[in-house]
Amino acid sequence: MTDDPHRDPRDPQAPPLQVPPTLTVAFHPPQYAQILPTAALARLDARLAHLHARTPDDVLHATLRDAARLLNAHLTFRAAGRSAHAHPWQTDAALIGVSVRRAAHLLQLRGAARHDPAACRAAVSRWPAGTLLVARRGVICAQLNLACDLDRLSLDEVQTSGVALYAHRLRPGGQLEAWRTPGWPDP
């Protein structure tokens, strides 16, 4: 049995090199950055381990922005011919006006425990970090970063009548803890 002869990577006849995508993480404040393997990414946020070179742009950007907020980190995804960046304080209005089902798809959200709206809002107000999605008539009307004091001020203005809430935060091991009110549709 013989090995294929060595080929020059600049040779047009040579098959293209397959470079796996990478994700660089720099926790805030960014003093150093590190490229993490998939297993380590899954321990930070399990959704990051599912990103690949063919992940649709809208899913990639929404997931990176949400993960950056939850991790309080700067994230850079690189794949062949692609690059996407996110940081924890990035303004994000991309989900405003999107249906709740589409938002759940873009953020790779799964089922969540259903709670009374008042109990959900009370619990979420004690979380030091997380994301709160507010929907009216099945459409996202607000996305709050619970690590941001300005967004926390808006939390007091969220009326529990006529809105559906979906809150999520990271638990140890990279899994999402999610709460939703009865008005939020099942996945």
C-alpha positions in Angstrom: 0.0 0.0 0.0 1.4 3.4 -0.9 0.6 6.9 0.2 -0.5 9.5 -2.3 2.4 11.7 -3.4 2.8 15.0 -1.6 1.2 17.9 -3.5 1.9 21.6 -3.5 -1.1 23.5 -2.0 -0.7 26.1 -4.7 -1.2 23.5 -7.4 -4.6 24.1 -9.1 -5.0 20.3 -9.6 -4.7 19.7 -5.9 -8.0 19.3 -4.0 -8.8 22.3 -1.7 -7.7 22.0 1.9 -10.5 21.7 4.3 -9.9 24.0 7.2 -12.2 23.4 10.2 -14.0 26.5 11.5 -12.6 28.1 14.6 -14.1 30.2 17.4 -11.9 32.6 19.3 -13.1 33.7 22.7 -11.9 36.7 24.6 -13.6 37.2 28.0 -14.4 40.8 28.9 -12.3 42.8 29.5 -10.4 41.2 26.6 -6.8 40.8 27.9 -6.1 37.7 25.8 -7.9 35.6 23.2 -8.0 31.8 22.9 -9.2 29.5 20.1 -11.1 26.8 21.9 -11.8 23.2 20.7 -15.4 22.1 20.2 -15.6 20.2 23.6 -14.5 23.4 25.5 -17.0 25.5 23.5 -19.8 23.1 24.5 -18.9 23.6 28.1 -19.3 27.4 27.7 -22.5 27.4 25.6 -23.6 24.2 24.0 -25.1 26.1 21.0 -21.5 27.2 19.9 -20.5 23.5 19.3 -23.2 23.3 16.6 -21.8 26.1 14.5 -20.1 25.0 11.3 -18.9 26.4 8.0 -22.4 26.1 6.4 -24.4 27.6 9.3 -26.8 30.1 7.7 -25.7 33.7 8.3 -28.8 34.7 10.3 -28.4 31.8 12.7 -24.7 32.3 13.0 -25.0 36.0 13.8 -28.0 35.7 16.2 -26.3 32.8 18.1 -23.0 34.6 18.4 -24.5 37.8 19.6 -26.6 36.0 22.2 -23.7 33.8 23.4 -21.4 36.9 23.6 -24.0 38.6 25.9 -24.4 35.5 28.1 -20.7 34.8 28.4 -19.6 38.4 28.6 -17.1 37.7 26.0 -15.9 38.8 22.5 -16.4 36.0 20.0 -15.0 35.6 16.5 -16.1 32.8 14.3 -13.9 32.0 11.3 -14.4 29.4 8.5 -13.3 29.2 4.9 -14.2 32.6 3.4 -16.4 33.6 6.4 -15.9 35.6 9.5 -18.4 36.8 12.2 -17.8 38.8 15.3 -19.9 39.5 18.4 -19.2 41.3 21.7 -21.2 41.5 24.9 -22.5 45.1 24.6 -23.4 45.0 20.9 -26.7 46.5 20.2 -29.0 44.0 18.6 -32.3 44.8 17.0 -32.2 41.9 14.4 -34.9 40.0 16.3 -37.3 42.9 16.7 -40.3 42.3 14.4 -39.4 38.6 14.0 -41.9 35.8 14.8 -41.3 34.0 18.1 -40.8 30.7 16.2 -38.2 32.2 13.9 -36.4 33.8 16.9 -36.3 30.5 18.6 -34.9 28.9 15.5 -32.2 31.7 15.1 -31.1 31.5 18.7 -31.3 27.6 18.7 -33.7 27.7 21.7 -35.4 24.5 22.8 -38.3 23.9 25.2 -38.5 25.8 28.5 -40.3 25.4 31.8 -43.6 27.3 31.7 -44.2 29.7 34.6 -46.7 32.3 35.7 -45.8 35.7 34.2 -45.4 37.4 37.6 -43.2 34.5 38.9 -41.1 34.5 35.7 -40.5 38.3 35.9 -39.6 38.1 39.6 -37.1 35.2 39.0 -35.6 36.9 35.9 -35.1 40.2 37.8 -32.7 38.3 40.2 -30.6 36.8 37.4 -27.2 38.6 37.1 -27.1 37.9 33.4 -29.4 36.5 30.7 -31.6 37.4 27.8 -35.3 38.2 28.0 -37.4 38.1 24.8 -40.7 40.0 24.9 -43.3 39.2 22.3 -46.7 40.6 21.5 -49.1 38.8 19.2 -46.4 36.3 18.3 -43.8 38.9 17.3 -40.7 39.9 19.2 -41.0 43.5 20.4 -38.0 43.7 22.8 -34.8 41.8 23.6 -33.3 42.7 26.9 -29.7 42.0 28.1 -30.1 41.3 31.8 -26.4 42.1 32.4 -27.0 45.7 31.3 -28.3 48.1 33.8 -30.1 50.2 31.1 -32.0 47.1 29.9 -32.8 46.2 33.5 -34.6 49.5 33.8 -36.8 48.4 30.9 -37.6 45.2 32.8 -39.8 47.2 35.2 -41.7 48.5 32.2 -42.5 45.1 30.8 -46.2 44.6 31.3 -47.2 41.0 32.1 -50.6 41.4 30.4 -50.7 40.8 26.6 -47.1 39.8 26.3 -45.2 36.5 26.2 -41.8 36.2 27.8 -38.9 33.9 27.2 -35.9 34.2 29.4 -32.7 32.2 29.2 -29.3 32.1 30.8 -26.3 29.8 30.9 -25.9 27.1 33.6 -22.7 25.4 34.4 -21.7 23.0 31.7 -23.0 25.3 28.9 -26.7 24.3 29.0 -29.4 27.0 28.8 -31.8 27.4 31.7 -35.0 28.8 30.1 -38.3 30.1 31.5 -41.3 31.1 29.5 -44.8 32.3 30.1 -47.9 30.5 28.9 -48.3 32.9 26.0 -45.0 31.7 24.4 -45.7 28.9 21.9 -44.4 25.4 22.3 -41.3 24.6 20.1 
